[in-house]
Amino acid sequence: MSNLSDLIPAGGGQNNTDFVADGAIASGKPVILTAAGKAAEVGPVSQSSSLGAKAEFDAQEPSYVSCAYDSDTGVSVIAYGDSGNSNYGTCRVVTITGSSLTYGTVSVFDSVFCDYISISYNPTEQKMVIAYRNDGTGKGYAVLGTVSGTDITFGTPAEVSTSPNYKTTSFYDSTENKSGVLYGWDAGGSYQYPYGRVCNISGTTLTFGTAVRIESSGGEVQGRDFGVAHDVAEGKTCCLWRTAGYGRYAVATISGTDTISFGTYGNFLSEAMSESPAATYDAGTSKVVGVFAVSSDGYLHYIVGSVSGTGMSWGTEAAANALNSEYPVMAYDSSVQKEIILYAYDAGPTTAPYVFEGTVSGTTMTFSAATEVQTTDARNNMGMCFDATAGQSILGWRDSTGANGQARTYTSSGNVTNLTATNLLGIASGAILDTATGTINTWGSRNEVQTSLTIASDYYAQEDGTITTSDGGQLLGKALSATQINIKDYTG
């Protein structure tokens, strides 16, 4: 022992630091350290929508662009057919820094002509599942991808069906922690009937459960792919597709290791669509949202539905905009609880990509004004995903005018938390006025101005600025009494 401080235990209240307040801070509230070195109360802050700079991911015109977020590594992967390399199936890891995109190494997942490409992420197995069609044989395949840093490696492609198959779409069931693939299967006739299979993952090896037909008769799958949304609250997956004159749906249930079943199919739209529907699950309202272009007026329309058992109930279909629109894709922005919709606006000589936001209320939606993503032609090769690490969506498309593949970030408007994984500072020991200097109890200190705490329970700072025992937030410390928290001087 060399000095008196060695006798003072961590949590003794000595780690208190004065900070200038960026905004008023209430007594006992958790605070963050701002970029300017000030203290700010944890809670929502308002942001405006914005686009990041364009960044080329492919020097040629890519086809069937698809994108998925890897929640374990905090990066995303963009998948596409590389027209500059014999349309081989290709992937690149995408990293967001600020609002800018950088890419990892170009990696080929199958050295054949690939189309109908769809990528999703399985966080249980920490694998990307890429479904696609081999244009040479007409058969569907899927392959596993593993992200490491800014690179992705692949297992051996596995055959989805033994005869021609179309409109391949991969998805993840977070209830059963299983992946699946939907596709249109041509069993020797002139129609592509809708089927589904469970994907079984073992290391980098992919096998499939029994193929199950969604419809007992009829029901040709038309367009590019399926719209798929997994309802977390119900533990079911809603599947949407386009068929002759109708918009179809069915509810999928995965059980056991390799079993998928479908409820009775129905129509969510009783008129023709010009292309495939897109779908998302809105976690804030526990609703399924479908977006699609209607042939009768050429506009984008939407519909909101609720899963119940193996069936669904739908609200009234309505227009989302009043423009000639095509090829919608969607992602759910969990930071602002909005649907982000990317589509092609057919303005005559060009079909440029636009993006806008939708907010669900009951079975209706309201929409923001659309923002032009670029002025030149994009057509039907667009993909997107929401990157939860950066709190931004990634928009990818084929630039027909520039003859290359482009992507950029989109930041949604709304209120988002200012709490990140690295900026939690401590708890205010008392009220501090805006621009005034006050004391913050930091790590190893003790905050003594709480109320109604449960002794010996761990307490966490939540994104809305509250302090609760829910471990969905960030650990602050352990309650010593009804009013005191010993701030994080231990491993909780």
C-alpha positions as CSV (number, residue, x, y, z in Angstrom):
1,M,0.0,0.0,0.0
2,S,1.6,3.3,-1.1
3,N,-1.2,5.9,-0.5
4,L,-4.5,6.4,1.2
5,S,-6.5,6.0,-2.0
6,D,-5.8,2.3,-1.9
7,L,-8.1,2.1,1.1
8,I,-11.0,3.6,-0.8
9,P,-13.1,0.9,-2.5
10,A,-14.5,1.4,-6.0
11,G,-18.0,2.7,-5.7
12,G,-17.1,4.9,-2.8
13,G,-18.4,8.0,-4.6
14,Q,-15.0,9.4,-5.5
15,N,-15.5,9.2,-9.3
16,N,-17.5,12.4,-9.9
17,T,-16.7,14.8,-12.7
18,D,-18.1,18.2,-13.6
19,F,-19.4,18.7,-17.2
20,V,-21.1,21.5,-19.1
21,A,-24.6,20.5,-20.0
22,D,-25.8,20.3,-23.6
23,G,-29.5,20.9,-22.9
24,A,-31.1,20.7,-19.5
25,I,-30.5,17.5,-17.5
26,A,-32.8,16.3,-14.8
27,S,-31.5,15.0,-11.4
28,G,-30.8,11.2,-11.5
29,K,-31.0,10.8,-15.2
30,P,-28.5,8.8,-17.3
31,V,-26.3,11.0,-19.5
32,I,-24.1,10.6,-22.5
33,L,-20.8,12.2,-23.5
34,T,-21.3,14.3,-26.6
35,A,-18.8,14.7,-29.5
36,A,-18.1,18.2,-28.1
37,G,-17.1,16.8,-24.6
38,K,-20.3,17.9,-22.9
39,A,-23.0,15.9,-21.0
40,A,-26.5,15.4,-22.5
41,E,-29.5,13.6,-21.0
42,V,-30.1,10.2,-22.7
43,G,-33.3,10.3,-24.8
44,P,-34.7,10.9,-28.3
45,V,-33.4,13.6,-30.6
46,S,-34.9,14.7,-33.9
47,Q,-33.3,14.0,-37.2
48,S,-34.1,14.9,-40.8
49,S,-34.0,12.5,-43.7
50,S,-30.9,12.6,-45.9
51,L,-28.9,10.7,-48.5
52,G,-25.2,9.8,-48.3
53,A,-22.8,10.0,-51.2
54,K,-23.1,7.5,-54.0
55,A,-20.5,4.7,-54.0
56,E,-19.9,2.3,-56.9
57,F,-20.0,-1.4,-55.9
58,D,-19.7,-2.8,-59.4
59,A,-18.1,-1.3,-62.6
60,Q,-20.7,-3.0,-64.8
61,E,-24.5,-3.2,-64.7
62,P,-25.4,-5.6,-61.9
63,S,-28.6,-7.6,-62.0
64,Y,-31.0,-8.8,-59.2
65,V,-29.5,-6.6,-56.5
66,S,-30.3,-7.8,-53.0
67,C,-29.0,-6.7,-49.6
68,A,-29.0,-8.1,-46.0
69,Y,-27.6,-6.9,-42.7
70,D,-25.3,-9.0,-40.5
71,S,-26.4,-8.2,-36.9
72,D,-23.3,-10.1,-35.5
73,T,-20.6,-8.2,-37.3
74,G,-22.5,-4.9,-37.8
75,V,-22.0,-4.8,-41.5
76,S,-24.1,-5.6,-44.5
77,V,-23.7,-7.7,-47.7
78,I,-24.8,-6.8,-51.2
79,A,-25.5,-9.7,-53.6
80,Y,-25.9,-9.4,-57.4
81,G,-25.3,-10.9,-60.8
82,D,-22.0,-9.5,-62.2
83,S,-22.6,-8.8,-65.9
84,G,-19.0,-7.9,-66.3
85,N,-18.0,-11.4,-65.2
86,S,-20.4,-13.7,-67.1
87,N,-23.3,-12.8,-64.7
88,Y,-21.6,-14.9,-61.9
89,G,-23.3,-14.7,-58.5
90,T,-21.3,-12.1,-56.6
91,C,-21.2,-10.5,-53.1
92,R,-19.4,-7.6,-51.4
93,V,-19.4,-6.7,-47.7
94,V,-20.7,-3.1,-47.1
95,T,-19.6,-1.0,-44.2
96,I,-21.2,2.4,-43.2
97,T,-18.9,5.0,-41.7
98,G,-20.8,8.2,-41.0
99,S,-23.0,8.3,-44.0
100,S,-20.4,6.9,-46.5
101,L,-20.1,3.3,-47.8
102,T,-17.0,1.3,-48.3
103,Y,-16.8,-2.2,-49.8
104,G,-14.8,-5.4,-49.1
105,T,-13.3,-7.7,-51.7
106,V,-15.4,-8.9,-54.7
107,S,-16.4,-12.5,-53.9
108,V,-18.1,-15.0,-56.3
109,F,-20.5,-17.4,-54.6
110,D,-21.2,-19.4,-57.8
111,S,-19.4,-19.3,-61.1
112,V,-22.5,-19.7,-63.3
113,F,-25.1,-17.2,-64.7
114,C,-27.1,-16.3,-61.6
115,D,-30.5,-14.6,-61.5
116,Y,-33.4,-14.2,-59.1
117,I,-30.9,-13.5,-56.3
118,S,-32.2,-13.1,-52.8
119,I,-30.0,-12.8,-49.6
120,S,-31.1,-12.9,-45.9
121,Y,-29.2,-13.3,-42.6
122,N,-29.5,-16.2,-40.1
123,P,-28.1,-14.8,-36.8
124,T,-28.5,-18.1,-35.0
125,E,-26.0,-19.8,-37.4
126,Q,-24.3,-16.5,-38.3
127,K,-24.6,-17.2,-42.0
128,M,-25.9,-15.3,-45.0
129,V,-28.4,-17.5,-47.0
130,I,-28.3,-16.7,-50.7
131,A,-31.0,-18.2,-52.9
132,Y,-30.8,-17.9,-56.7
133,R,-31.4,-19.6,-60.0
134,N,-28.8,-21.1,-62.3
135,D,-29.9,-19.6,-65.6
136,G,-28.1,-22.3,-67.5
137,T,-30.0,-25.3,-66.0
138,G,-33.0,-23.3,-64.8
139,K,-32.7,-24.9,-61.3
140,G,-32.7,-23.1,-58.0
141,Y,-29.8,-23.2,-55.6
142,A,-28.8,-21.7,-52.3
143,V,-25.4,-21.2,-50.7
144,L,-24.2,-20.1,-47.3
145,G,-21.9,-17.1,-46.8
146,T,-19.8,-16.3,-43.7
147,V,-18.7,-12.7,-43.0
148,S,-15.3,-12.0,-41.5
149,G,-14.2,-8.4,-41.3
150,T,-14.7,-6.9,-44.8
151,D,-14.7,-10.3,-46.6
152,I,-17.2,-13.1,-47.2
153,T,-16.6,-16.7,-47.9
154,F,-19.0,-19.4,-49.1
155,G,-19.8,-23.0,-48.7
156,T,-20.8,-25.3,-51.6
157,P,-24.1,-24.4,-53.5
158,A,-27.0,-26.8,-52.8
159,E,-29.7,-27.6,-55.2
160,V,-33.2,-26.4,-54.1
161,S,-35.1,-28.4,-56.8
162,T,-34.4,-31.0,-59.4
163,S,-36.3,-29.2,-62.2
164,P,-36.5,-25.6,-63.3
165,N,-37.4,-23.1,-60.6
166,Y,-38.0,-19.4,-60.5
167,K,-38.5,-16.4,-58.2
168,T,-36.2,-17.7,-55.4
169,T,-36.5,-15.8,-52.1
170,S,-34.7,-16.6,-48.9
171,F,-36.0,-15.6,-45.4
172,Y,-35.4,-16.1,-41.7
173,D,-37.8,-17.2,-39.0
174,S,-36.6,-15.7,-35.7
175,T,-39.2,-17.7,-33.7
176,E,-37.8,-21.1,-34.8
177,N,-34.3,-19.8,-35.6
178,K,-34.5,-21.3,-39.0
179,S,-34.0,-20.1,-42.6
180,G,-36.3,-21.0,-45.5
181,V,-36.6,-20.5,-49.2
182,L,-39.7,-19.8,-51.4
183,Y,-39.7,-20.4,-55.1
184,G,-41.8,-21.0,-58.2
185,W,-41.3,-24.6,-59.3
186,D,-42.0,-25.8,-62.9
187,A,-42.7,-29.5,-62.4
188,G,-42.8,-30.1,-66.1
189,G,-45.8,-28.0,-67.1
190,S,-46.1,-24.4,-68.2
191,Y,-46.7,-22.9,-64.7
192,Q,-44.4,-22.0,-61.8
193,Y,-46.3,-23.1,-58.7
194,P,-45.3,-21.6,-55.3
195,Y,-43.3,-23.9,-53.0
196,G,-41.4,-23.5,-49.8
197,R,-38.6,-25.5,-48.0
198,V,-36.7,-25.2,-44.7
199,C,-33.0,-24.7,-44.9
200,N,-30.9,-26.8,-42.5
201,I,-27.5,-25.4,-41.7
202,S,-24.5,-27.3,-40.4
203,G,-21.3,-25.4,-40.6
204,T,-21.0,-24.3,-44.2
205,T,-23.2,-27.1,-45.5
206,L,-26.8,-26.5,-46.5
207,T,-29.6,-29.1,-46.9
208,F,-33.3,-28.8,-47.2
209,G,-36.5,-30.2,-45.7
210,T,-39.4,-31.5,-47.7
211,A,-40.7,-29.2,-50.5
212,V,-44.2,-28.1,-49.8
213,R,-46.6,-26.6,-52.3
214,I,-48.4,-23.5,-51.1
215,E,-51.4,-23.9,-53.4
216,S,-53.2,-27.1,-54.2
217,S,-54.0,-26.0,-57.7
218,G,-53.3,-23.1,-60.0
219,G,-51.4,-20.1,-58.6
220,E,-48.6,-19.4,-61.0
221,V,-45.9,-17.2,-59.4
222,Q,-45.3,-14.2,-61.6
223,G,-42.8,-11.3,-61.3
224,R,-39.3,-11.3,-59.7
225,D,-39.8,-12.8,-56.3
226,F,-41.9,-13.1,-53.1
227,G,-42.6,-10.5,-50.5
228,V,-41.8,-12.1,-47.1
229,A,-42.3,-10.8,-43.6
230,H,-41.8,-12.7,-40.3
231,D,-44.3,-11.8,-37.6
232,V,-42.3,-12.0,-34.4
233,A,-45.4,-11.6,-32.2
234,E,-47.3,-14.5,-33.8
235,G,-44.2,-16.6,-34.7
236,K,-45.4,-17.0,-38.3
237,T,-44.2,-15.8,-41.7
238,C,-46.4,-14.0,-44.2
239,C,-45.7,-14.8,-47.9
240,L,-46.9,-12.5,-50.6
241,W,-46.7,-13.1,-54.4
242,R,-48.1,-12.0,-57.7
243,T,-50.3,-14.3,-59.8
244,A,-52.5,-13.8,-62.8
245,G,-55.0,-11.0,-61.8
246,Y,-54.4,-11.3,-58.1
247,G,-52.1,-10.6,-55.2
248,R,-51.9,-13.8,-53.2
249,Y,-50.8,-14.5,-49.6
250,A,-50.3,-17.5,-47.3
251,V,-49.0,-17.9,-43.8
252,A,-46.0,-20.2,-43.2
253,T,-45.2,-22.1,-40.1
254,I,-41.8,-23.8,-39.5
255,S,-41.7,-26.6,-36.9
256,G,-39.1,-29.1,-35.9
257,T,-35.9,-29.3,-37.8
258,D,-37.1,-29.3,-41.4
259,T,-40.9,-29.0,-41.6
260,I,-42.8,-26.1,-43.2
261,S,-46.5,-25.8,-43.6
262,F,-48.8,-23.2,-45.1
263,G,-52.3,-22.0,-44.1
264,T,-55.0,-21.7,-46.7
265,Y,-54.0,-19.2,-49.3
266,G,-56.1,-16.1,-50.1
267,N,-56.1,-12.8,-52.0
268,F,-55.0,-9.6,-50.5
269,L,-55.6,-7.9,-53.8
270,S,-58.2,-8.8,-56.4
271,E,-56.7,-7.0,-59.4
272,A,-53.5,-7.2,-61.4
273,M,-50.2,-6.0,-60.2
274,S,-47.5,-4.8,-62.6
275,E,-44.7,-6.4,-60.6
276,S,-43.9,-8.5,-57.4
277,P,-45.0,-7.2,-54.0
278,A,-42.6,-6.2,-51.3
279,A,-43.3,-6.9,-47.6
280,T,-42.0,-6.0,-44.1
281,Y,-43.0,-6.6,-40.5
282,D,-43.6,-3.5,-38.5
283,A,-42.4,-4.3,-35.0
284,G,-43.8,-1.1,-33.5
285,T,-47.4,-2.1,-34.4
286,S,-47.1,-5.9,-34.9
287,K,-48.4,-5.6,-38.4
288,V,-47.4,-6.9,-41.8
289,V,-47.1,-4.3,-44.6
290,G,-47.3,-5.0,-48.3
291,V,-46.4,-2.6,-51.1
292,F,-47.1,-3.2,-54.8
293,A,-47.7,-1.4,-58.1
294,V,-51.2,-1.7,-59.4
295,S,-51.7,-2.1,-63.2
296,S,-55.0,-0.1,-63.3
297,D,-53.5,3.2,-62.3
298,G,-49.7,2.5,-62.3
299,Y,-49.4,3.8,-58.7
300,L,-47.8,2.2,-55.7
301,H,-50.4,0.8,-53.3
302,Y,-50.2,-0.6,-49.8
303,I,-52.1,-2.9,-47.5
304,V,-51.7,-3.6,-43.8
305,G,-52.5,-7.0,-42.3
306,S,-52.5,-9.0,-39.1
307,V,-51.5,-12.6,-38.7
308,S,-53.9,-14.8,-36.7
309,G,-53.1,-18.4,-36.4
310,T,-52.5,-19.7,-40.0
311,G,-54.6,-16.9,-41.5
312,M,-54.6,-13.2,-41.9
313,S,-57.0,-10.2,-41.8
314,W,-56.3,-7.2,-44.0
315,G,-57.2,-3.5,-43.9
316,T,-58.3,-1.7,-47.0
317,E,-55.8,-1.4,-49.9
318,A,-55.0,2.2,-50.8
319,A,-52.6,4.3,-52.9
320,A,-49.3,5.2,-51.4
321,N,-48.5,7.8,-54.1
322,A,-49.8,9.2,-57.4
323,L,-46.9,8.5,-59.7
324,N,-46.2,5.8,-62.3
325,S,-44.2,3.5,-60.1
326,E,-42.6,0.1,-60.4
327,Y,-40.5,-2.5,-58.7
328,P,-40.8,-1.6,-55.0
329,V,-38.5,-3.0,-52.3
330,M,-38.8,-2.3,-48.6
331,A,-37.0,-2.4,-45.3
332,Y,-38.1,-1.6,-41.7
333,D,-36.2,1.1,-39.9
334,S,-36.4,0.1,-36.3
335,S,-34.8,3.3,-35.1
336,V,-37.8,5.4,-36.1
337,Q,-40.4,2.5,-36.6
338,K,-41.0,3.3,-40.3
339,E,-41.2,1.4,-43.5
340,I,-38.6,2.7,-46.0
341,I,-39.7,2.1,-49.6
342,L,-37.4,2.2,-52.6
343,Y,-39.1,2.2,-56.0
344,A,-38.6,3.2,-59.7
345,Y,-40.5,6.2,-60.9
346,D,-41.4,5.8,-64.6
347,A,-41.1,9.4,-65.9
348,G,-41.0,8.4,-69.6
349,P,-37.5,8.0,-71.0
350,T,-36.0,7.1,-67.6
351,T,-37.1,5.1,-64.6
352,A,-35.2,6.7,-61.7
353,P,-35.1,5.4,-58.2
354,Y,-36.9,7.3,-55.4
355,V,-37.3,6.6,-51.7
356,F,-39.9,7.6,-49.2
357,E,-41.1,6.7,-45.7
358,G,-44.3,5.1,-44.5
359,T,-45.8,5.1,-40.9
360,V,-48.4,2.5,-39.8
361,S,-51.4,3.5,-37.7
362,G,-53.9,0.7,-37.2
363,T,-54.5,-0.6,-40.7
364,T,-53.7,2.7,-42.5
365,M,-50.4,4.4,-43.4
366,T,-49.2,7.9,-44.0
367,F,-46.2,8.7,-46.2
368,S,-43.5,11.3,-46.5
369,A,-42.7,13.1,-49.8
370,A,-40.5,11.0,-52.0
371,T,-36.8,11.8,-52.5
372,E,-35.0,11.2,-55.8
373,V,-32.1,8.8,-55.2
374,Q,-30.5,9.6,-58.6
375,T,-31.6,11.3,-61.8
376,T,-30.7,8.5,-64.2
377,D,-32.4,5.1,-65.1
378,A,-32.4,2.3,-62.5
379,R,-35.2,0.0,-63.7
380,N,-35.9,-3.2,-61.9
381,N,-32.6,-4.1,-60.3
382,M,-32.8,-2.6,-56.8
383,G,-32.2,-3.9,-53.3
384,M,-32.1,-2.5,-49.8
385,C,-31.7,-3.3,-46.1
386,F,-31.6,-1.5,-42.8
387,D,-28.2,-1.4,-41.0
388,A,-29.1,-1.3,-37.3
389,T,-25.5,-0.5,-36.3
390,A,-25.4,2.7,-38.3
391,G,-29.2,3.4,-38.0
392,Q,-29.4,3.9,-41.7
393,S,-30.8,2.1,-44.8
394,I,-28.5,1.0,-47.7
395,L,-30.0,1.5,-51.1
396,G,-28.5,-0.4,-54.0
397,W,-29.4,-0.3,-57.7
398,R,-28.2,-0.8,-61.3
399,D,-27.5,2.5,-62.9
400,S,-28.4,1.9,-66.6
401,T,-27.1,5.3,-67.7
402,G,-23.8,5.0,-65.9
403,A,-23.6,1.3,-66.7
404,N,-22.5,0.4,-63.2
405,G,-23.8,-0.6,-59.7
406,Q,-24.4,2.2,-57.2
407,A,-25.4,2.4,-53.6
408,R,-25.9,5.1,-50.9
409,T,-27.2,5.4,-47.4
410,Y,-30.5,6.8,-46.4
411,T,-31.2,8.3,-43.0
412,S,-34.8,8.4,-42.0
413,S,-36.6,11.4,-40.4
414,G,-38.0,11.1,-36.9
415,N,-36.9,10.9,-33.3
416,V,-34.0,8.5,-32.5
417,T,-32.1,7.8,-29.3
418,N,-28.7,9.6,-28.7
419,L,-27.5,6.5,-26.8
420,T,-24.8,4.5,-28.6
421,A,-22.7,1.5,-27.6
422,T,-19.8,3.7,-26.5
423,N,-21.1,7.1,-25.2
424,L,-22.9,6.3,-21.9
425,L,-21.2,8.5,-19.3
426,G,-23.0,8.0,-16.0
427,I,-25.8,9.6,-13.9
428,A,-26.5,13.2,-13.1
429,S,-26.1,13.8,-9.3
430,G,-28.5,16.7,-9.5
431,A,-30.4,18.9,-11.9
432,I,-28.2,20.9,-14.4
433,L,-29.4,23.8,-16.5
434,D,-28.5,24.1,-20.2
435,T,-25.0,25.4,-20.6
436,A,-24.4,25.3,-16.8
437,T,-21.8,23.1,-15.2
438,G,-22.8,20.2,-12.9
439,T,-21.6,16.9,-11.4
440,I,-21.9,13.6,-13.1
441,N,-21.5,10.4,-11.2
442,T,-19.3,8.3,-13.5
443,W,-18.0,4.7,-13.4
444,G,-16.9,3.6,-9.9
445,S,-19.1,6.3,-8.2
446,R,-22.5,6.2,-6.5
447,N,-25.6,8.0,-7.5
448,E,-27.9,8.8,-4.5
449,V,-30.9,10.5,-6.0
450,Q,-33.0,7.5,-7.3
451,T,-36.3,6.4,-6.0
452,S,-38.0,3.0,-5.4
453,L,-35.1,0.8,-6.4
454,T,-35.0,-2.9,-5.6
455,I,-31.9,-3.6,-3.5
456,A,-29.3,-5.9,-5.2
457,S,-30.9,-5.6,-8.6
458,D,-29.0,-4.5,-11.7
459,Y,-30.3,-1.3,-13.4
460,Y,-29.9,-0.2,-17.0
461,A,-30.1,3.0,-19.0
462,Q,-32.8,2.6,-21.6
463,E,-32.8,4.4,-25.0
464,D,-35.7,6.7,-23.9
465,G,-33.7,7.9,-20.9
466,T,-35.4,5.8,-18.2
467,I,-33.5,3.6,-15.7
468,T,-35.1,0.2,-15.3
469,T,-34.1,-3.4,-14.6
470,S,-34.7,-4.4,-18.3
471,D,-31.4,-5.7,-19.7
472,G,-32.4,-4.5,-23.1
473,G,-30.6,-1.3,-22.2
474,Q,-27.0,-0.6,-21.1
475,L,-25.8,-1.6,-17.6
476,L,-25.5,1.3,-15.1
477,G,-24.9,-0.6,-11.9
478,K,-26.5,-2.3,-8.9
479,A,-28.9,-0.9,-6.4
480,L,-27.4,-0.5,-2.8
481,S,-30.7,0.9,-1.4
482,A,-34.0,2.3,-2.6
483,T,-32.2,5.5,-3.6
484,Q,-28.6,4.5,-4.5
485,I,-27.0,2.9,-7.5
486,N,-23.4,1.7,-7.2
487,I,-22.3,2.6,-10.7
488,K,-20.7,-0.2,-12.8
489,D,-17.5,-1.0,-10.8
490,Y,-18.1,-4.7,-11.3
491,T,-19.0,-7.2,-14.1
492,G,-22.8,-7.3,-14.1
